[in-house]
Amino acid sequence: MNASTQLSPDEIRSLFAQAMSRMYRDEVPLYGALMELVSEVNAATLADDPSLAARLQRSDALDRLDAERHGAIRVGTPRELATLRRLFAVMGMQPVGYYDLAVAGVPVHATAFRPVEAAALARNPFRVFTSLLRLELIEDAALREEAAAILDAREIFTPRALALIERFEQAGGLSADEADEFVTEALETFRWHSEATVSHATYQALLSAHRLIADVVCFRGPHINHLTPRTLDIDAAQDAMQARGIDAKAVIEGPPRRRCPILLRQTSFKALQEPVLFPAGDSADAGTHTARFGEIEQRGLALTPKGRALYDSLLARARESDGAGSTGDYAARLAAAFDEFPDDDDTLRRDGLGYYRYALTDAGRADPPAVARGNVDDAIAAGLVTADPVVYEDFLPVSAAGIFQSNLGGGEQRAYAAQANRDAFEAALGAKVHDEFGIYARIERDSLMAVGLEG
């Protein structure tokens, strides 16, 4: 096959993200309402803040806004995780970061598959937060062995999807026809199946161990459990959901509202009660299952290790209970704790708390020697260079766990001990996960070099 006939991974990723969005809209009609709501909020936000629109345009974030999505999927075995890594590689998506959610009461650890290069992110930043079930956290040994046997017997990928992954690996790409077929076949892994593969009694036993365990183990495939558009004002989106009678989370996960958004803020509508059929002859041939929901996110500045350490310490302070042992007004305590986090771009940049992307202004392009004569601060002060926040492309384990817990259909909180095991996760994955800080630092460094300032 001539290389010129191949579609790029970026093109395949865009095709897949579009197809996924169509499928999820058909399966979860409320997702369509969510998309309309977000589009309205974003249009109003941009109209009210032309400087924000200009900044997004400079940093390639405006063009990608309407296409931006992240999804989440949960798998049960190392074999499934390793094959997903190969599947996502067809779309130019690499595993970035390691997340231990067990400490927050969810028996999984995870990574995020996403593009890692600035140009690929600008083209389409589609991400999939991918969790691997930790069967060792099931206390009942017999139930743990039964769950393992159920998972070992299933195949979540179609034979043709596997063949096309191998074709990509051998040929270095896929033709347009092959890419279309790959998207169709790969979607089958993410599709909802209402037929349980286990008896009602087994489903109930796994549900009692943890609702997420039942969600992962009891179905033919892992099914995408949410698909998330990006809003520019999550507080306005939250208010709009509530005004339209959408059953939204009470608390927005992540940092508080700020003039300069940082990291990631997330909210969602509550998960759907969906009908489930059990195998023929089961004593209970039908029931319901709670798994899939709608989520909205607002993405801000990617923080440096120094900034992230400050964020984590302030978040921990806000989450501490008061002397009476109650959580009190969490939103108020969160806002108060983050008074210590600078909230203007100049300070965030100069104090090394966040990553920024640098670009020449018209004046800078007209006089490159003037840029090179000074340092970054001089060039910015002279109007020769702009500094715009590098968008945070990743996730927050506490926030992810909060979203998962609120949408599992119960009030349970499991008290798993901290059991991060990155080595075991990477062994299952079949690869090392990328360091997100290194990716952001490279984007910043490359932008400095492009304007003639090497930092």
Secondary structure in CASP SS format (residue, H / E / C, confidence):
PFRMAT SS
TARGET T0000
AUTHOR 0000-0000-0000
METHOD secondary structure of the structure
MODEL  1
M C 1.00
N C 1.00
A H 1.00
S H 1.00
T H 1.00
Q E 1.00
L E 1.00
S C 1.00
P H 1.00
D H 1.00
E H 1.00
I H 1.00
R H 1.00
S H 1.00
L H 1.00
F H 1.00
A H 1.00
Q H 1.00
A H 1.00
M H 1.00
S H 1.00
R H 1.00
M H 1.00
Y H 1.00
R H 1.00
D H 1.00
E H 1.00
V C 1.00
P H 1.00
L H 1.00
Y H 1.00
G H 1.00
A H 1.00
L H 1.00
M H 1.00
E H 1.00
L H 1.00
V H 1.00
S H 1.00
E H 1.00
V H 1.00
N H 1.00
A H 1.00
A H 1.00
T H 1.00
L H 1.00
A H 1.00
D H 1.00
D C 1.00
P H 1.00
S H 1.00
L H 1.00
A H 1.00
A H 1.00
R H 1.00
L H 1.00
Q H 1.00
R H 1.00
S C 1.00
D C 1.00
A H 1.00
L H 1.00
D H 1.00
R H 1.00
L H 1.00
D C 1.00
A C 1.00
E C 1.00
R E 1.00
H E 1.00
G E 1.00
A E 1.00
I E 1.00
R E 1.00
V E 1.00
G C 1.00
T C 1.00
P H 1.00
R H 1.00
E H 1.00
L H 1.00
A H 1.00
T H 1.00
L H 1.00
R H 1.00
R H 1.00
L H 1.00
F H 1.00
A H 1.00
V C 1.00
M C 1.00
G C 1.00
M C 1.00
Q E 1.00
P E 1.00
V E 1.00
G E 1.00
Y E 1.00
Y E 1.00
D E 1.00
L C 1.00
A H 1.00
V H 1.00
A H 1.00
G C 1.00
V C 1.00
P C 1.00
V E 1.00
H E 1.00
A E 1.00
T E 1.00
A E 1.00
F E 1.00
R E 1.00
P C 1.00
V C 1.00
E C 1.00
A H 1.00
A H 1.00
A H 1.00
L H 1.00
A H 1.00
R H 1.00
N C 1.00
P C 1.00
F C 1.00
R E 1.00
V E 1.00
F E 1.00
T E 1.00
S E 1.00
L E 1.00
L E 1.00
R C 1.00
L H 1.00
E H 1.00
L H 1.00
I C 1.00
E C 1.00
D C 1.00
A H 1.00
A H 1.00
L H 1.00
R H 1.00
E H 1.00
E H 1.00
A H 1.00
A H 1.00
A H 1.00
I H 1.00
L H 1.00
D H 1.00
A H 1.00
R C 1.00
E C 1.00
I C 1.00
F C 1.00
T C 1.00
P H 1.00
R H 1.00
A H 1.00
L H 1.00
A H 1.00
L H 1.00
I H 1.00
E H 1.00
R H 1.00
F H 1.00
E H 1.00
Q H 1.00
A H 1.00
G C 1.00
G C 1.00
L E 1.00
S E 1.00
A H 1.00
D H 1.00
E H 1.00
A H 1.00
D H 1.00
E H 1.00
F H 1.00
V H 1.00
T H 1.00
E H 1.00
A H 1.00
L H 1.00
E H 1.00
T H 1.00
F H 1.00
R C 1.00
W C 1.00
H C 1.00
S C 1.00
E E 1.00
A E 1.00
T C 1.00
V C 1.00
S C 1.00
H H 1.00
A H 1.00
T H 1.00
Y H 1.00
Q H 1.00
A H 1.00
L H 1.00
L H 1.00
S H 1.00
A H 1.00
H C 1.00
R H 1.00
L H 1.00
I H 1.00
A H 1.00
D H 1.00
V H 1.00
V H 1.00
C C 1.00
F E 1.00
R C 1.00
G C 1.00
P C 1.00
H C 1.00
I C 1.00
N C 1.00
H E 1.00
L E 1.00
T E 1.00
P E 1.00
R E 1.00
T C 1.00
L C 1.00
D C 1.00
I H 1.00
D H 1.00
A H 1.00
A H 1.00
Q H 1.00
D H 1.00
A H 1.00
M H 1.00
Q H 1.00
A H 1.00
R C 1.00
G C 1.00
I C 1.00
D C 1.00
A E 1.00
K C 1.00
A C 1.00
V C 1.00
I C 1.00
E E 1.00
G C 1.00
P C 1.00
P C 1.00
R C 1.00
R C 1.00
R C 1.00
C C 1.00
P C 1.00
I E 1.00
L C 1.00
L E 1.00
R E 1.00
Q E 1.00
T E 1.00
S E 1.00
F E 1.00
K C 1.00
A C 1.00
L C 1.00
Q E 1.00
E E 1.00
P E 1.00
V E 1.00
L E 1.00
F C 1.00
P C 1.00
A C 1.00
G C 1.00
D C 1.00
S C 1.00
A C 1.00
D C 1.00
A E 1.00
G E 1.00
T E 1.00
H E 1.00
T E 1.00
A C 1.00
R C 1.00
F C 1.00
G E 1.00
E E 1.00
I E 1.00
E E 1.00
Q E 1.00
R E 1.00
G C 1.00
L E 1.00
A C 1.00
L E 1.00
T C 1.00
P H 1.00
K H 1.00
G H 1.00
R H 1.00
A H 1.00
L H 1.00
Y H 1.00
D H 1.00
S H 1.00
L H 1.00
L H 1.00
A H 1.00
R H 1.00
A H 1.00
R H 1.00
E C 1.00
S C 1.00
D C 1.00
G C 1.00
A C 1.00
G C 1.00
S C 1.00
T C 1.00
G C 1.00
D C 1.00
Y H 1.00
A H 1.00
A H 1.00
R H 1.00
L H 1.00
A H 1.00
A H 1.00
A H 1.00
F H 1.00
D H 1.00
E H 1.00
F C 1.00
P C 1.00
D C 1.00
D C 1.00
D H 1.00
D H 1.00
T H 1.00
L H 1.00
R H 1.00
R H 1.00
D C 1.00
G C 1.00
L C 1.00
G E 1.00
Y C 1.00
Y E 1.00
R E 1.00
Y E 1.00
A E 1.00
L E 1.00
T C 1.00
D H 1.00
A H 1.00
G H 1.00
R H 1.00
A H 1.00
D C 1.00
P H 1.00
P H 1.00
A H 1.00
V H 1.00
A H 1.00
R H 1.00
G C 1.00
N C 1.00
V H 1.00
D H 1.00
D H 1.00
A H 1.00
I H 1.00
A H 1.00
A C 1.00
G C 1.00
L C 1.00
V E 1.00
T E 1.00
A E 1.00
D E 1.00
P E 1.00
V C 1.00
V E 1.00
Y C 1.00
E C 1.00
D C 1.00
F C 1.00
L C 1.00
P H 1.00
V H 1.00
S H 1.00
A H 1.00
A H 1.00
G H 1.00
I H 1.00
F H 1.00
Q H 1.00
S H 1.00
N C 1.00
L C 1.00
G C 1.00
G C 1.00
G C 1.00
E C 1.00
Q C 1.00
R C 1.00
A C 1.00
Y C 1.00
A C 1.00
A C 1.00
Q C 1.00
A C 1.00
N C 1.00
R H 1.00
D H 1.00
A H 1.00
F H 1.00
E H 1.00
A H 1.00
A H 1.00
L H 1.00
G C 1.00
A C 1.00
K C 1.00
V C 1.00
H E 1.00
D C 1.00
E H 1.00
F H 1.00
G H 1.00
I H 1.00
Y H 1.00
A H 1.00
R H 1.00
I H 1.00
E H 1.00
R H 1.00
D H 1.00
S H 1.00
L H 1.00
M H 1.00
A H 1.00
V C 1.00
G C 1.00
L C 1.00
E C 1.00
G C 1.00
END
